[in-house]
Every structure is written in C-alpha cells, then in structure tokens.
Amino acid sequence: MQYYHQPIDVVLKELDVSFRDGLTSEQVEKRLQQYGLNKLKEAKKKSNFQRFLDQLKDPMILILLVAAVISFILAIIENDPKSFFEPILILVIVILNAIIGVLQENKAENALNALKKMTTLQARVIRNGKEELINAEDLVPGDLIRLEAGDVVPADARLIRSVSLKSEESALTGESVPSEKDAEAIVKKNAPLGDRIDMVYSGCSITYGTGLAIVTATGMDTEMGKIANLLNEADNAQTPLQLKLAQLGKYLGILALACCAIIFVVGLLNGQQPMELFLTSISLAVAAIPEGLPAIVTVVLSIGVTKLAKKQAIIRNLPAVETLGSASVICSDKTGTLTQNKMTLVKAWVDGDQDIVDITTDDPKEIKELLKLGTLCSDGSIVFVDGKETSIGDPTETSIISAARKNGMTKEELNKKYPRLGEVPFDSDRKLMSTINKMDDKLVVITKGALDSLIPRLASGDVEKAKALNEQMSKNALRVLAIASKEIDALPDQINSESIEHDLHLKGLVAMIDPARPEAKEAVALCKKAGIRPIMITGDHVITASAIAKELGILNPGDLAITGVELDDMSDSELDGKIDQISVYARVSPENKIRIVKGWQRKNQVVAMTGDGVNDAPALKAADIGCAMGITGTEVAKGASDMVLMDDNFATIVYAVKEGRGIYANIKKVIGYLLGTNIGEVVTVFMAMLLFHESPLASMQLLWINLVTDSLPAIALGMEPVEKDVMDQKPKPKNEGIFAHGFGVRIILQGIMFGGLALLSFWIGLKTTDTLRGAETMCFITLALSQIVQAFNMRSEHSLFKIGPFGNKRLNGAALLSLFLVMLIIFTPLNIPFNLEILPWNDFFIALALAFVPLVVMELSKAFGLIKHAEAKEYNK
C-alpha cells in the first residue's frame, strides 16, 4: 500500500493499531514472526576455507609452494624416500601458518561483531498504552514511534502528528537541505520519495521538531533496504598504522629479495646445489617479510576495543584507538559527563515572593502551579520498568516531572486534563521551549528555558529579583530554569517563536542540582598527571560551570572562564593567544565548539570532544576523537563520533585514553619483536654465506623458526597488560612515527645482535662438533630460543625483573609451546628430516647460553637509560 497517499485513519485501520495505545504484546509477537527483525541483511561472510585460501595468496608463499612442488618432482625422479621429507614438511609448515592466520582473522572478527551488538539503535515506542525504549531491530509494522531532533529514524513510517518537523534525507534523495515534514499533508499518488512529506525513512535523521509516526516498513522492506546491496559491501578499510606497516613490509620484501639474490649467486659460485639454494633463499624471504604483522595488529586492536567496550567505551572506528594514545586535550561537556546527570529539583521561587523555597512532597499551591506548567511544557517522561523508575528524555525536564509526581501530579494525567494543541520545540540557539495547552477552556502559552533568553520576551515580572536569585543559585552549582506563560485568544496560523514567544508573564524559577561525579575529580587529576589538558565546554551558566570546574580541579587560580558571546568577540588570533588560559567555556553554541577544537588543533594538539545533541555532530567530526554520549546522546551524535561512552562518564574517556596508550604501546612491542627477530634471520644467513660460504640454516629450519616464534608469542605480547606508569608519560605527538626516538635504530641493532649470536654459535659448532649438521643445530637453537627470550624482553621498557618476568600468563603459555616445538625437532626422530642432531651437553648449553645473551644486553640497556619512557609534563592549570 502507498501509505503516503492515504489518510491517517485509513493507515491506522490497515495496520490494525490503536492511535492511543499502539500495538499489544500479542500483535508484536505475531508480526515479528511474519516480518522478522528490523535489520538489513548482512553481506555474505567468507567461509573458513575461503579465508584459508586467502592466506596462501601471498606471492612469497606461492613461490614457496612452487618450490616445494619442484622439490617433490625431483624426489620422484631421484626415487629417494629421504628426499620427500623436505617438500612435505614445507607444505605442512605453510598449512600450519595459514591455519594460524585464519584463527587470528576469526578472533578479530568475533571481537568486532560483539561490539556491533552493543551499539544497536534504540527507538521510543508506544505499546500496550505505555511508552517504552526498545532496540530498533524489534520494531514491527504498526508500531507507534516518537521522534525528536537528534533521532535517527529507525524504520519507514507514516507521520500521524508533526510539530516543525524536519528530516535530513540526503542518503536517499541526494537533497542536502533537510526536508520539512507535515503529517496532515495530502501527497499525490506515485509521488517521488523526496516529495512524500508525510513520511519519514529508515536511516535518515531528525534535525528539528518532534513527531509521532506509525511504522509502515521494516528491515529489507524499507527504502534503505532496497539499496541494501550498496550498504552491505564489506568494510575492509585498514587503519593508518596498518597501511604504514603494509608499506614497510613491501620495503622489507625488496631488501630481503635483494639479499636472497646475492645469497643465491654466492652459493652457486661456491658449488652449492641450486635447488637447495633456491629453497633457502625463498624461505629466508618468507621469514624476513613480516606478512603476518598487519593481521596481528588487527587482532591486538580488536582485543583492545573489546576490553574498552567492557568498560563502557565503544570504539566505532579502529583508527580512533591509535589516536586515543595521542590525546592531549579533552573538551568535556559538564552535565552528565563531569556530573552525575541525576537532576533533582531542590529549589523554586514564585514571582512576587521574597524567598526561595525548598521542594518537598507537599508544596504550597503556588509552587505546585509552577511545577504543573513546567511539566506540561516538557517532552521528557518517567516510566516504571519492573518497579524501577526510569527517566526518558532531558534530565532537566524529568526532574520537573518527578517533582510534580511527588506532589501528586503525573504527566499523563496533566496531559489528559490540559491537552497540548501546539508547540515550538527547544533549540540550542533560543534556549527556550514553548507549548500551547487548553487549560480550563483557555488557550495558554507556556514557555520555559534560560532566564537570560526569556527576559527579552517578558511583559511583566520582577526581572531584577529573578536575575539576583538566578545568580545566587548558580553560584551554588544549581541549574536554573525560568517559566513564563500568557493567555491567547486563538491559535495562530503559524505556530513559531515569533508568533507566540512574546509578551509573556514571568511565573517563577525552578532550580535543580546535578552533583559532580565522585570519580571525575580523580580522572581530572590523572589527566593532568598524563600531560592532558581537561577543558569544560557547556551550555550552562558561566557561574554554575565555574563552581563545578573549581570543585573538580579544572578551573584553577589564574585560569579563565568565558562565555560563548565573549568567544564570538575574539578573532582566531586572539583565541590562539588566550586558549592556554581558558579552562571553562559556558553558554556555548555549536559553532563555538568547532572554533575551540580548531584552536587547539592549530597548536598541534590532539583533541577529544564530547557531545550529545544533533548540533554537536559537526564538532564531534572536527575533533580528532569524537566522543558521543550513550545515554543522553542522540543517534546523530553517535553516528558522527569515533567513540560512544555508554555511561556518559568523563572518567571513562580518561580510562579509554589510558587503554589507547596501552594498546599502541603493545603494537609497538609486537612490531619491534617481529622486525628485530626477522632482521636477525636475514643477517644470520646473509653473513654466513659471505663469511663461511655455507648456509647455517636450511629452508625447513628457517620456516620452523618462523612458525613457532612469529605467531603465538607475538599475539601474546600484544595482549600485555597496560603498564602502571603509562599515564606518567606525555602524549605522543600527532605526527610522530612508530619508529621515532631511536626505536627503528634499536630494532636494527637488536636484529644484528641476534644474527651475530647465531653466527657465533654456528662458528663454535663448526669447531666443537666438527660437522656441518652439528653447527646448524647449535645455530638453530641459539636463533630460535633467543627469539623466545626476546618476546619477554619486549614486554616493557622497564627491567623485566621490576615488572615481574612472568606477569603475562598468555606469553608464558605461548613461550612454553614454542619451546616445546623447538625441542620436538631436536630431541625426537624429527631431527632427521630437519637435518638436526642431538648435541653433546656442553655444546647444547653453549647454544642455550648464547640464546640468553639478549636478556643481559636488554637489561643493561634499560639500566643505563638507553631505553626509557618519555616523562609527562603535568598541566598545572
């Protein structure tokens, strides 16, 4: 049915739904079975077999497989059973590597899928005569949904009622200007989608006004569902760090191939077998190129974001994890983020009285009248779920509604007795909201909002008294709202601010308290210790904001607290000159927020910005890390953000920064470990061919070392617990590379150290065992075990014995498994195909002792300060 072409009563009848009560639970259950969940079909996922094949597509792996096939053919021609071991073992190692790669990929995908489930869209729906907040995927055709500015439309729906409603539909229509909606409009049959002004569509956002609508289509039946194939393309975009690592891999590959070519030529000149040289060269290339590094980084990032999610910080974009570690400025809203967002109405003043009075459960008639007007001019609501009171909507509104309820007036009863006939929704520019209600056969305009915004619209009232009391209560960290009203003779033709918000009569003030979060003060102190500047940006009164900021330690002696108006009067150059002194911005506009973000960014600072409203979306996008509120945040704000704070808590941002630093540090550890050990393998073979004209390691031995040291220990190292002093370091500069501060040089030196130790072990083996096989075994033991030892060395830039050598249980397990796999091919009959042998104990202990040299070298480097943390510069402001 073309619902946009039908009158409202026909739509209600067709969908069998009550305008007042919505659907019943029984109807919902039946329709869920009939239509399914309200979600788009996801793109078909790759099977494990497809992923396995993808692991084999790497050019170096393909060359290795070709070499194994050629070796297999030669073994058949030679008819020598011993010759089959090498190609078979190469195939086994390649398959094991591919299986490990698939397991890593699955682990990363499972972690990210778990996050998707935590960020589901929600909808305000009327069912069984009650308003509920449900997951949008549970909506069915016929559901009644409430919409307001900031919401993302959860399903295609026919409007039943609309007040100044506008929807941004560019994703469907290409029209950049929001579309004005009208529930009463009569739309022509077969009208194009952009002209259906009585409909709202799934995935589009509400930019202004309020509305009530009936769901007409869900899931793949929506207009968005019809173009779902465009949305279902897999998002395989890599993070900037992964792209850099992939580029690094290419450079290393070129270098490794050049080394392999030289090794091959030198070997031929020294009379070595071409096939063995070819296999050794390719094996070395495979070992030298860290092809698994981007995948391991993905696993580390995915595990990190899963850990953050458990602490109420949902990362929407993986690159945000990298950026978190660099955050140097956190611009935070006050209400709900630094404060508890548990607004409780505590004070009130009625125009004409002298004193402020406390709110109770049995207030005077004049106070009850003020609460009644405030409740009627509110869109929030209070519902009871399993006997527990739950507030839906703006906390300042629900505090008024709660106070009225305690005085025996529920919002439902008031709305029924004094029905709303019109409204002008709240917006951040006016800082006001107005309704027109029918009260005792009179039409009454009720306006509530900020006193300074209301004063120019007043015709009567003790303005000076109100201003004095407003300032007095604000100094005590109370949030104050003014309420005014007037009678009108008839509804205006157009209900807007100009037509009704004038000649008002001041009724009084109501004040609510939102105390600071106990954990926020500690989080602010931790920020300063970590070299991060906390800034308060709020729409609240500057006096109220300053009181909370002082309590939390954000505003200190010598700091400035300014208003949005004062900020507007500053040029960009003036702002740049003062920005270091300003700790509090009050009464700000969305444009102000963007200026503040860009001001700090001009100083090369990495800025995290919180926001919850639809008007905050531009600032969230402009910030390096946009943090949307999960409880009070609109869906538009969440869509524009990099991170969603499910508990709306400032301390959660600080925790996320701490974890972000830890994740980045762990990625650095993995990169240092893999590159250092791989360089060691290249140095070992390359220098041995030049010095001894012999390869100290056969192709199978190289591949086995790569298998046991490049996978499990690297992943376990990436899961190292965040170090205790990570917040004692200053933030990483925005454009600082992964190899800054000599990290790249240290990796190369460590690689040379591994190669030198392996070569020394090989040389000693030639002298003591007097056989090439014995020398290869000593070299194999030293190189393999030194890499396992190095995994422990890379755990921290502090002494391993200071942090506890076995504090990472996952690494302990990975190291034991790697050690087992190394010893397996030395002390069992598998040593025959691997061309290894059981050494005399003195030679074994020499090789083992050389493997532990990196531990001594790294500990001495840490002790003498060659490896050290960058200390934080604490903000004293």
N, C-alpha and C positions, 0 to 999 in steps of 0.2 A: 504494500500500500504506500502511496505517496503521502506520507503523514504531513508534510509541509503544506499540502494543498487542502487539508481537512480542518474543519473547526475543532476546537479543543474538546467539546463534548463527544464528538464522533471518535476522536483519538482515544479518549478515556474508555469509551464503550468497546471499541475494537480490541483494546489491550486488557479489558476486564479489570480495571483498577479503580479504587476509591480515591477521589480527589483529596479527601480529608485524611484517610488512614493509610493509603498506599496498599501494597500487597500484603497478604498474610504469609505466615511461615510455610504453610502447605503449598501456596501458589509458587513461592520462591523455589521450593524443593523440586516441584514438577518441572518448572521452567529451566532450572539448572540441568536436569536430565535431558530436556528437549533441546536446549540451545548450547549447552556446555559452558565452560568458563569463559569469561570476558577477557580473552587474551589472544594475541596474534600467534599463528603457528611459527615456530622457530625453524630456521634453516636446518636442513638435514646434516647431522653431525657425522664426522668421519668415523669409520669403524677402526678398531684397534689394528686390523690388518692393513688398512689404508695408511694409518699412521706409521706402521712398521715399514711399509714400502717407502714412505716419505723419508724415513731415516736413512735409507740406502741410496737416496738420490744425490748425496754429496759427491762431487766429482772425484775427490780423493778416495772415497770408499768404492766408487765404481771402478777406478783404476786398480785398486787393491783386489777387488773381486775378479777382474780380468786377469790379473797376475796369478791369482790362485787357480783359476781355470787353466791357464797356460801351464802352470806347475803340475796340475793334475794330469794334463795330457802328456807331459814329458814323463811323469811317473808311469803311465800306462805303457808308453813306448819303451822305457827302460826295463819295465816289468820287475821293478824292485819294490817290494812291500813297504820298506822303510821310507821310500820317497813319498808315500801317500800321507804320511803323518802331517807334513808341513801344510799342504793346501787344506786338509781337513781342519786342522787346528786354526788356521787363518779364518776359515768360514765360521767356525764355532765362535771365535772371538768377535768377529764382525756382527754375528747374530746376537750375541750377548750384549754388545754395545747398543744395538738397535732396540733390544727389549728394554734396557735401562732408559733409553731415550723416550720410549713410549710411556713408561711408568712415570717419568718426570713430567711429560706433557699432560697425562691424565691427572696427576696431582695438582698441577697448576689450574687446569680447567675446573676440577671439582671445587677448589677454593674459590674461584671467581663465580661459579654457579651458586655457591652458598651465599655469596654477597648479594647477588641479584634478588634472591628471595627476601632479603632484609630491607630492600628499598622499593617495595611494592607501592603503587599508587593507592591512595585511600579516597573514599567518597562519603559524603554526608547524605544519608538516605532515610526516607520515612517508610517504616514498615510496622504493621500492627498498631498504627496510630502513634508511634513513638519515633523520635529522631535517633539514628544510630550512626556510628562511624565504622565503616567496614572496608575491607580490601576491595579495590575496584574490580578485581577479577571475579568477585562473587555477585556482581550486578547481573540482572536479567531484564529482558524487555518487559516494560510495565512498571519498573521501579521509579519512584519519585525521588529526584535528587535536588539538593540545594547547591547553588553556585554563587560564588562571590569573587571579587577581584583577587587574583593570585592563584586561583584554582586551575588545574589542567582538567579539561572536560574528560570524564572517564569513559563515556560511551556516546554514540549518536543519540540525540534526544530532541523531542519537540517541546518548545517552551510553553509553559502554562501561565507563568507570570514573569514579568521582567521590569526592572527599575534601572533606567540609564545603563542598560547592559551593553557591553562591547566585547567582542571576541577577536583575537588575533588568529587568522586562518590562512596565513601565507603558505604553510606547508601543503595545503590542499588547493588553494585558489591562486597563489602567486601574488596576491594583493598585499602590499606591505602595510597599508593603513588598516587598523582594526575595524571590523565590520560592526555597525550598530544593529542591535537586535530589538525585535518588537514582538512580544507574544501574541498581540492582538492583530497583527498584520494578516492580510489575506494574500497568499502567494499563488501566482498563476501555475497552472499545471505544466509540467515539464520545464520549469524554470531552472536555469543553470545553478550550480551549487552556490556560487557567490551571491546569488540573489535570494536565497532562501533565508530570509532574515528572521524567521520564526523557529529556526533550528540551530542547534549547536552540535559540534562534531568532535568525536574522539581524538585526543592528542592535541587539540587546539587549546589556547589559554584564554582565561577571562581577564581582561585588562582593566575593566571598570564596571561598577554596578553590582547588582545582585539579581538572582533569578531562581525560579522553580521550574523543573522540567521533568518530562516523562521519558524514560529510556525507550527508544524505538529499535535500536540495533546494537548488538554486542559482538565482540571478537572479530572474526573474519567477515562478518556481515556489515561491518561499519565501512564508511568511506575510506578510512585509513587501511582497513583490512583488504580493500580491493586493490590497493597498491602495496600490499604487504611484501611482495617479492622484492621491491626496491629496498625495503627496510630489513629484509632477512639475510642480506649479504653478510657473511661472517666478518666481524671486525677483527682483523689480524694485525692492526697497526702496532708497530713496535715503539717502545719508549725511546726518547733521545739517547739514553745511555746504551740501550740495546743496539741502536743504529751505529753508534760510535764503535761498539765492540765488534759488530759485524764488519765494519770498515777496517778495524785493526786486524781482524782475522785475515782479511784479504792481503794486507801488507805483510803479515807474518807468513802467509802462504807463499807469496812471491819470494820472500827471503829463504824460506825452507826449501822451495823448489830449486833455487839457485845453489844452495848448499848440497842438495841431493845430486844435482847435475855434476858438481865438482867431485863429490864422493864417487859417483859412477865412473867418471873419466879416470880419476886417480886409481880406482880399483882395477879397471881394465888394464891400465899401464903396468900394474903390479901383478897381472896374471890371474886375478880372481875370476870366478865363474860369473858370466853376465847375468844369468837368471837370479842367482843369489844377490848380486849387487842391485839388480832391479827391484827385487822384493824388499831389500834393506832400505833402499832409497825411498820407495813408496811408503813403507812402514814408518820411516822417520818423518816423512811429510805428514802422515796421518797423526803421528804422536805430537808433532810440533805445532800443528794448527789446532787451536782450542775451539773446534767446531761445536762443542757442547756448551760453550760459555754463555751464549745468548739464552739457551734453554734453561741453564742453571740459574741465570739471573731472573728469568721469568718465574721459576719455582720459588726463589728467595722472595721476590716481590709479592707473589701470590700468597705465600705463607704469612708474610708480614702484614698484608692488608686483612687477612683473615683474623690475625691476632688483634689488629686495631678494631675490627668490627665487634669483637667480643667486649671491647672497652667502649662501645657506643660511638666509634668514629668510622663511618662508612666511606671508603675511598671509591669515588666514581670513576676516576681516571688514573691509571697506573703511573703516568709521569708525575702526578702530584706527590707520590711517595718520595721520588728523588728530590723534588722541590722542597718538601717539608723540612729536610735536614738543613736547608739554607735559610729558613725563615728568620728574619732579623727584626721585623716589626709585626706586631699583631694588633690590628684595629678591631676592637670588640664592641658590640652593642652592650648596653647596660642591662636592660630589662630581660630577665630570664637567663642571661648568659653569665653575667657577673653577679646577678641577684637570683633569688630563688624562683621568681615568677609565680609566686603563690600570693597574689594580691588579696589583701583583706581590707575591707572598708573599715576604717577606725575612727574617722572624724567627719563632721559635717557642720556646715554653717548655713543658716537660712537668712536671706536678705531682710534687713530690718532688725535682726537680733544683734546683740553686742558681742556675744561669746561663741567660741567654737564648742561643740558638744561631742561626747563620745558616742559611737554607735553601739547599741545594745540589741537585745531581742525584744524590747518593748519600748520603742522610741516615741517621743511626742508626735502629735498629729502632723505638725509642720514638717518634721523630718521624714515621716512616712510618705507624705505627699511628694517630697523631693526624690525619695527612693522610687516611688511609683513612676514619676516622669522619667527618671534615668533608666529604669527597666524597660519602659515602652520604647525608648529611643536606643535600644541595644539589639544587636544581631546575635550575640552570644547566647548560649543556653547551658543549662545544667541538667544532666541525666544521671540516673542511678542504674548501675550495672552490678548485679549480684549484691545489692545493698550498699555499694560503694559510690560516693558522689564523684562524678567526672565532669569537668568543665570542657565545653566545646566553644572555641572562638577566642576573641581577645580577652586576656586576663583582667583588664580594667573593667570591661563590661560584665564579665562573670562575677567580679567582686561586688558590683552593684546589685546584680540579680540575686546573689547569695544573701546579701544583707536584707533585701526585700523579702526573700523567702523566710528568713529568720524572724521577720516581723509579720509573718502570716500572709504574704502576698506572693504567689507563684507567678512566673512569667506567663505560663499557659492560661491561667485564669484572667490575668490582666489583659492579655492579647484578645481573649474571647470577649471580655466586657468592653474593652476600648479598642476596637479593630483598627489596624493600620490601613490608611487609604492611599498613602503616598510616602515617598522617602527620597532623600538626597544622600547617597552613601558617603561614608568618610573617605577623604583622600588626604595624602600627606602634605599637599600644598595649603588647603584650607585649614586642616587640623580640626575639622568640625564634622558632625553628622546630624542630620535632621529627619524627623518623621512628621507626618500629619495623621493624627488619630481622632476618631469620633468619640468624644467624651461628653456624656450626658446631653446628647443632641447638639453639641457644639463641635466645630472643627478647630482643633488645637495643634499648632505647630510646636514641636519640642526640639530644641537644639542643645547638644552637649559637645564639649570639647575644651581646648586650651583657652584659659581666660584671656590671654593677650590677643587671641584670634577672635574671641567673641565680643570683646569690648567695643570695637568699631561698629558692631551691628546692634548695639543696645539702644533702647529708647528710654529706659528707666532702670534704677537700681543704684545702690551705694557702691559705685565703682572704686572709690578710694579705699573704702573699708575692705572691699574684696581683694584689691591689689596688696594691701598690707598683710592680710591674713594669708593670701596665696604665698607671699614671700616668706612669711613666718613658718608656715607648714613645710614649704620646700626646703628651707634650711635644715629641717629635721628629717630630710630624706623621704618626705611624703610626696606622692604623686597626686596632683590636684586637678580635678575636672570641674568646669563650670556648667551649670544647667540653666537654660532660659526657655521661655515659652511665650506664646501670644495666641489670641483667638483670631480666626479669619472667617469671612462670610461665606466664601465658596472656594472650591478647589481651583487653582489657577490652570489655564490652558496648558502651560508647560511647567512642570514641577522641577525647579532647579535652584541653585544657590541664589541667583539674582531675584527670583520671584518670591521666595519665602524667608530667606535668612536676613531679615532686616526688621527694624522697629520692634526688637524683642525686649522682654522684661526679665531681668535677672531674677532667678529663683533662689540660687544659692550655690555653695561649693560642696563637693564631696572629696575626701582625701583617703587614699589607700597607701599602705606600706608594703614594700617589696624588699625585705631584708637581704643583705649581701650573703652570698653563698659562703659557708664556713671554709670550704676548700679553695675558694677563689683567691683569698689573701695569700695562702701558701703558694698557689700557682703563679701569682704575680711576682712573688719573691724569687721563685725558681726561674722565671723568665729573665729577671734582671741578672741573676747569677750566671745564666747562659748567654748573656750578651744580647738578649732580645728586648726590644722596647715595647711595652704594653701601652696602647692608646685607647681611650674610651671615646666612642662616637655614638651619640644617642639623640633621639628626638625629644628627650625630656628637657625640663627647665635646667638652666645652667647651674642654679644654686643646688638643686636636688642632685644633679650629676656630680657636682664638685664634692658634695658631702659624702657620697658613696665612694668616689675616687680617692678621697683622702683616707677613708676608713680602710680601703684595700691597699693603699700604698702606691697607687698610680699617680696621684697628684701630690707632689712634694713641694716644700718651700722653694720658691723661685720659678716653679712651673706656671704655665698659663692655662686658663680655661676660657675658651671663646665661644661665641655663638655663630650660627650659620650666616647671620647678617654681617657680622664682623669679618667673617671669612670672605663673603662676597665683595667686601670693600677692599680686599687685598688683591694686588696683582700677583702673578705667578712668581715674580722675582722677590716680592715682599714675603710671600708664603715660604719660599725656599730659604729666606734669611731667618725666619722665625720658627720654622717647623720643628726644629730640635727642642724648642722651649715649650711647645704646646702639647699638653698631655690629655686634655679634655676638649671635645667639640660637642656643643649642645645645640638643640633646636636646628639640626642639620636637614638639608634637603638631599634627595638622591644625587643631584649634581655636585653638591658639596663632597659627598663620599668619594666620587670619582676624582675630584681635584686633590683630595687628601692622599689617595692611593698613588696618583701620578706624581704628586710632590715628593713622596718618599722614594718612588722608583727613580726619579731624576737624581737622587742621591745614591743610586745603585744599591738600594735596599730591596730585599725580597719580602713582599708584603702579603700577609694573610689577612683576609677581611671577612667578618661575619655579616649575615643579613638574613631576613626572613620574609620581607614583603616583595610584591611584584616589582616595585620601584627600586629594589635593591639589586635586581638582576644585572644591570649594567656595571655596577661597582664590583659585583662578585666576578664577573667576567674579566674586568680590568685588572683585578688583583692577581698576583702570582698564584695564590691559593685561595679560592673562594670557598667559604665555609657556610653552608646553609643550615638553618635550624630544623631539626627533625620533628619537633613537637609543634611549635608555633609557625614554622616556615611554610610558605605557600609552595605549591608544586612548581611554579615558575622559578622561584628562587632555587629550589633543589635542582631543577634542570640546568640552571646556569652555573652551578657550583662544581667544584672538584671534590668536595668532601661534605658529608652530611653528619651533623652532630645529633645523634638520636636522643641525647639528654639535654640539648641546648646549654651545655656547660662549658665555661671558659677553661676549666681545669682539663677538660677532655682535649681541647686544642693543644694545650701545653704537653699533655701526655702523647698526643699524636706527633708533635714535633720531636719529642724525645725518642719515640719509636722510629720516626723517619730517619733521625740521625743514626740510630742503631742499625736500621736496615741498610742504609747507604754504607755505613762502616763495614757491615758484613759482606756487601757486594765487593767492596774494595779488597777485603781479605781473600775472597774467592778468586778475584782477578789476579791478585798478587801471587797467590798459591799456584794457580794453574799456569800462568805465564812463566813464573820463575822455574817451576819444575819442567815445563816443556822446553824452555831455553836450555836447561841443563841436559836434556836428552840430545838436543841438536849439537851442543858443544862437545858432549862425550863422543858421539860417532864421528863428527866432522874432524875434530882434532886427532882422534885415534887413527883415522885414515891417513891424515897428513904426517903424523909422527911415527906410527907403527906399521902403516900400510896394511892394517887389519881392522876389521870392524869388531869392536868389543862386544857388540850385541847383535844377535840375529834378528830377522824380521819378526819372528814369533815372540821372542823375548821382549822386544820393544812394544809390540801390541799388547802383550800381557801386562806389562807395567802400566801402560796407558789405561787398560781396562780397570785394574784394581786401585789406581790412585786418582784418576781424573773424574770419577763418578761419585761414589758414596762419600768419601771423605770431603769432597768439595761441597756437596749438598749439606752435609752435617755442619761444616764450617759456616755455611750461610745461615744456619739456624742458631748460631751462637747467641746466648742471652745478651741483652743490651748491657754495656758496661756501666758501672755505677757512676763514673765520672763523665759520662757523655754530655751532661748538661753543664760541665765545668769548662767546656770548650766554646770558643767563639763560633758564630755561624759561618758556614762555608760561603765564600763569595759567589755571586750568581753565575759568573762565567768561569769559575775555577774548574780546570780539567781533572779527570780522575788520577792523572799521573803527576799532579803538582807537588811541590815541596819535596822534590827528590824521590818521590815514590817510584817513578819509572826507572831511575838510575839504580835504586835499591833492588828492583826486580831483576835487572840485568846482572848486577853483581852477585845476587843470590844464584841466578842461573849458572853463572861462571863458576861459583863455588861448588854447586852440585856436579857440574861437568868435571871440574878439577879433582874432586874427591873420587868420582867414578874412574877417571883415568889413572889416578894414583893407585886405586885398588886393582885395576887391570894390570898395571905395571908390576905391582908387588906380586900379583898372581902369576905373571909370566916368570918371575924369578923364583918363587917358592914352590909352585905346583909343577913348574916346568912343562905345562901343557896349555894349549890354547883354550881347551874346554874348561879347565880349572880357573884360568884367568877370566874367562867370560862369566863364570859362576860368581866369582868374587865381585866383578863389576856389576853384575845383575843385582846381587844382594845389597851392595852399597847404594846404588841408584834408587832401587825400589824402596828400601827401608828409610833412606834419607828423605824421600818424598812424604812418607807417612809421618815421620818426625816433624817435617816442615809444616804439616797441617796443624799440629799443636803450637808450633812457633807463631803461626799467623793468627792465633786466637786473639791476641791483644798486643798493643804497643807497650804494655807494662810487662814486667817479668812474669813468666809463666808460673813461677812459684809463689808470686804475690797474689795472683788471682785464683790459684789452685789448679794444678796441672790437669786434673781430671774432672773439671767442673762442667764440661759439655758431655752429657751422657750419650747423646747421639753420635758424637765424634768418637767417643770411646768404643762404641759398638762398631762403627764403620772401620776404625783403625784395626780392631781385632779381626774383623772379617777380611780386610785387605792383607793383614799379616798372615792369616791362615792360607789365603790364596797364593801368596808368595812362597810360603813354606811347602805348600802342597806340591809344587812342581820342582822342589829341590830335594825333598826327603822321601818322595814316592817314585814309583816307576815312570811317572810322567816326565821325570827329568831326562829320559832318553830322547823322546821326540823334541824336547825343548833344548837339546844339546847342553844340558847342565849335569853336574855331578855332585855327590855328597863330598864336601871338603873335609880335610883334616881339621880338628877342632881349633888349632891355633890360627889357621887361615880364615876359618869361619868367624872367629872372634875379631880378627883384624878388620875384615869387611864390615862386621857389625859395629865396631868402634868407630870406623870412618863414617858410618851412617849417622852416628850421634854427634859428629863434629858440628853440623848446622845448629844444634841446640846450644852448644857452648858459644859459637860465634854470635848467634842472635841474642843470647842473654848478655854477652859483653857489650854488644851494640846498644842494647836498651839501657844497660847500666851506665855507659859513658855518654848517654844522651844523643847518640846518632839517630835513634828512632824515638820520637817524642810527640806528645799531643800539643796542639796549639791551644794556649790558655785563653779563657774567655776574658773579655773586658766588661766588667759588670757596669750596667747602667745605674748611675746614682740618682737619676731623675725619677 
